Amino acid sequence: MDFELTEEQRMFQDMARKFAEQEILPSLKENERQEKFDPSIIKKLAAQGLLAPHIPQEYGGLGLDYVTSAIIWESLCMASLSVTQAAASGPIQPVTNLLDAGTEEQKQKFIPPVCKGESIMCGAVVEPNAGSDSSMIETSAVHSGNHWIINGTKIFITNGEIADVVLFIAQTDKSKGLKGLATFIVEKDTPGLSSTPQKGKISWRGGSEGTLRFTDMELPLENQIGETGRALRNALRGIDTARLFLAAGSVGLAQSCLEASINYAKQRVQFGKPIGGHQLIQKIIAEMATKIEAARWLTYRVADLKSRGIRHIKEMSYAKYFATETALWVASQAVKIHGSFGTIDDYPVGHHYQDAITATILGGTAQMHQLTIGQQLLEIAAFR
Ligand SMILES: Cc1cc2nc3c(=O)[nH]c(=O)nc-3n(C[C@H](O)[C@H](O)[C@H](O)COP(=O)(O)OP(=O)(O)OC[C@H]3O[C@@H](n4cnc5c(N)ncnc54)[C@H](O)[C@@H]3O)c2cc1C
């Protein structure tokens, strides 16, 4: 067991942190106030090689292991989890899914442009009546001659409005349940596909989500990805990477809150001394740092298992559940340490506090991960 970062990992950590400070932070406040995601960040990440660290080099990524990728995501998310997620979600979720299930021709056509920041891909699973329970997917794919006809709606899809390519799951035969689900890929300018942005957000305001509508959309048969009946299993590969990203990003978010709180507690004077000199503030700082350290090592550990191809279902749930809940708790404490100043967007902690609640929902809610851990330990499924 070696807990030291390698020289290469430290180099990527510094590079990502600098990128976050120079490219994400300066425009964050204004973009959030306008509920706006600036997609130019995607190209900037790609130019530095930070957009798709985990994707093999032959498809336009860096081919790095998952521990190094997690370290990069952690450092980027010290500026903003929501902006980093919107920027990097193509390579993280749908590309990983396509890499696993697509033909070589499909992979060569769609993956390199996404990893180079030339094309935006989104992964659409969730619908109005199908959130945590994907067996409820209602978007229909009806086989008709030499094409599919698609009808349905997908909601809260990261980059749903701005994506050039959509990877989505639809039901080919309701009577078959999960075995009827299939994955498809479609280019955004296809007739019958429309999108609208998600507005009115109280969190993740620098991110980018949208609603997609399929109305009698005709899709060539060759646009199916993988076999019918394996859609969820294939999607889970991408979702697994998204969970690692969210765990690592939450560690970065929490670390940023800790650093901001330490700085503030040293400067803010009340009752004749810096508030950091009051024992109750020190207790909070100590609890923050301890929990962050625990979340970080749970995350690196599962990243290592994933890199080595070792089964890690419960370990991924430990990391995603614990890191996102830790981030939410740490961010709420950081806001309190900043007092009234924590409630305005001049300080980073307010932004992180808003982002942290959403991180507990996407990539599987806290409850779904608790149920997964329970199922793995008890060998009894409580949610089916
Ligand atoms: C910013 C953002 C980006 C997103 N990006 C994407 C994307 O790119 N692609 C995509 O497909 N989706 C995306 N989503 C959707 C996200 O994956 C879903 O919101 C998430 O899976 C939860 O589904 P839901 O919101 O329908 O909640 P529900 O499943 O309705 O759950 C509501 C509550 O009930 C609880 N619950 C549900 N079932 C059980 C149970 N069996 N036992 C105990 N509690 C239970 C949940 O834990 C939760 O607290 C995104 C969402 C957000 C907010």
Ligand as a Chemical Component Dictionary entry (heavy atoms), coordinates in Angstrom:
data_LIG
# 
_chem_comp.id                   LIG 
_chem_comp.type                 NON-POLYMER 
_chem_comp.pdbx_formal_charge   0 
_chem_comp.three_letter_code    LIG 
# 
loop_
_chem_comp_atom.comp_id 
_chem_comp_atom.atom_id 
_chem_comp_atom.alt_atom_id 
_chem_comp_atom.type_symbol 
_chem_comp_atom.charge 
_chem_comp_atom.model_Cartn_x 
_chem_comp_atom.model_Cartn_y 
_chem_comp_atom.model_Cartn_z 
_chem_comp_atom.pdbx_ordinal 
LIG C1  C1  C 0 -27.897 18.645 -12.169 1  
LIG C2  C2  C 0 -28.477 17.353 -12.623 2  
LIG C3  C3  C 0 -27.929 16.726 -13.737 3  
LIG C4  C4  C 0 -28.484 15.511 -14.194 4  
LIG N1  N1  N 0 -27.963 14.932 -15.328 5  
LIG C5  C5  C 0 -28.555 13.822 -15.840 6  
LIG C6  C6  C 0 -28.114 13.258 -17.068 7  
LIG O1  O1  O 0 -27.182 13.753 -17.700 8  
LIG N2  N2  N 0 -28.758 12.163 -17.543 9  
LIG C7  C7  C 0 -29.812 11.595 -16.891 10 
LIG O2  O2  O 0 -30.368 10.609 -17.375 11 
LIG N3  N3  N 0 -30.260 12.116 -15.711 12 
LIG C8  C8  C 0 -29.667 13.207 -15.176 13 
LIG N4  N4  N 0 -30.127 13.756 -14.002 14 
LIG C9  C9  C 0 -31.246 13.135 -13.322 15 
LIG C10 C10 C 0 -30.803 12.356 -12.076 16 
LIG O3  O3  O 0 -30.068 11.214 -12.474 17 
LIG C11 C11 C 0 -32.062 11.980 -11.270 18 
LIG O4  O4  O 0 -32.598 13.180 -10.743 19 
LIG C12 C12 C 0 -31.747 11.003 -10.149 20 
LIG O5  O5  O 0 -31.444 9.740  -10.681 21 
LIG C13 C13 C 0 -32.916 10.841 -9.170  22 
LIG O6  O6  O 0 -34.115 10.662 -9.846  23 
LIG P1  P1  P 0 -35.398 11.562 -9.440  24 
LIG O7  O7  O 0 -34.956 12.968 -9.383  25 
LIG O8  O8  O 0 -36.490 11.208 -10.372 26 
LIG O9  O9  O 0 -35.777 11.123 -7.965  27 
LIG P2  P2  P 0 -36.696 9.889  -7.517  28 
LIG O10 O10 O 0 -36.162 8.616  -8.046  29 
LIG O11 O11 O 0 -38.111 10.225 -7.764  30 
LIG O12 O12 O 0 -36.436 9.915  -5.954  31 
LIG C14 C14 C 0 -37.026 10.895 -5.077  32 
LIG C15 C15 C 0 -36.633 10.541 -3.642  33 
LIG O13 O13 O 0 -37.129 9.244  -3.310  34 
LIG C16 C16 C 0 -36.064 8.412  -2.871  35 
LIG N5  N5  N 0 -36.328 7.040  -3.294  36 
LIG C17 C17 C 0 -36.659 6.577  -4.532  37 
LIG N6  N6  N 0 -36.780 5.247  -4.520  38 
LIG C18 C18 C 0 -36.494 4.844  -3.252  39 
LIG C19 C19 C 0 -36.441 3.579  -2.582  40 
LIG N7  N7  N 0 -36.647 2.438  -3.237  41 
LIG N8  N8  N 0 -36.143 3.561  -1.254  42 
LIG C20 C20 C 0 -35.873 4.705  -0.593  43 
LIG N9  N9  N 0 -35.912 5.932  -1.154  44 
LIG C21 C21 C 0 -36.208 5.999  -2.467  45 
LIG C22 C22 C 0 -34.817 8.995  -3.522  46 
LIG O14 O14 O 0 -33.650 8.621  -2.800  47 
LIG C23 C23 C 0 -35.111 10.476 -3.449  48 
LIG O15 O15 O 0 -34.785 10.966 -2.166  49 
LIG C24 C24 C 0 -29.580 14.933 -13.504 50 
LIG C25 C25 C 0 -30.114 15.576 -12.380 51 
LIG C26 C26 C 0 -29.580 16.771 -11.948 52 
LIG C27 C27 C 0 -30.206 17.444 -10.751 53 
# 
loop_
_chem_comp_bond.comp_id 
_chem_comp_bond.atom_id_1 
_chem_comp_bond.atom_id_2 
_chem_comp_bond.value_order 
_chem_comp_bond.pdbx_ordinal 
LIG C1  C2  SING 1  
LIG C2  C3  SING 2  
LIG C2  C26 DOUB 3  
LIG C3  C4  DOUB 4  
LIG C4  N1  SING 5  
LIG C4  C24 SING 6  
LIG N1  C5  DOUB 7  
LIG C5  C6  SING 8  
LIG C5  C8  SING 9  
LIG C6  O1  DOUB 10 
LIG C6  N2  SING 11 
LIG N2  C7  SING 12 
LIG C7  O2  DOUB 13 
LIG C7  N3  SING 14 
LIG N3  C8  DOUB 15 
LIG C8  N4  SING 16 
LIG N4  C9  SING 17 
LIG N4  C24 SING 18 
LIG C9  C10 SING 19 
LIG C10 O3  SING 20 
LIG C10 C11 SING 21 
LIG C11 O4  SING 22 
LIG C11 C12 SING 23 
LIG C12 O5  SING 24 
LIG C12 C13 SING 25 
LIG C13 O6  SING 26 
LIG O6  P1  SING 27 
LIG P1  O7  DOUB 28 
LIG P1  O8  SING 29 
LIG P1  O9  SING 30 
LIG O9  P2  SING 31 
LIG P2  O10 DOUB 32 
LIG P2  O11 SING 33 
LIG P2  O12 SING 34 
LIG O12 C14 SING 35 
LIG C14 C15 SING 36 
LIG C15 O13 SING 37 
LIG C15 C23 SING 38 
LIG O13 C16 SING 39 
LIG C16 N5  SING 40 
LIG C16 C22 SING 41 
LIG N5  C17 SING 42 
LIG N5  C21 SING 43 
LIG C17 N6  DOUB 44 
LIG N6  C18 SING 45 
LIG C18 C19 SING 46 
LIG C18 C21 DOUB 47 
LIG C19 N7  SING 48 
LIG C19 N8  DOUB 49 
LIG N8  C20 SING 50 
LIG C20 N9  DOUB 51 
LIG N9  C21 SING 52 
LIG C22 O14 SING 53 
LIG C22 C23 SING 54 
LIG C23 O15 SING 55 
LIG C24 C25 DOUB 56 
LIG C25 C26 SING 57 
LIG C26 C27 SING 58 
# 
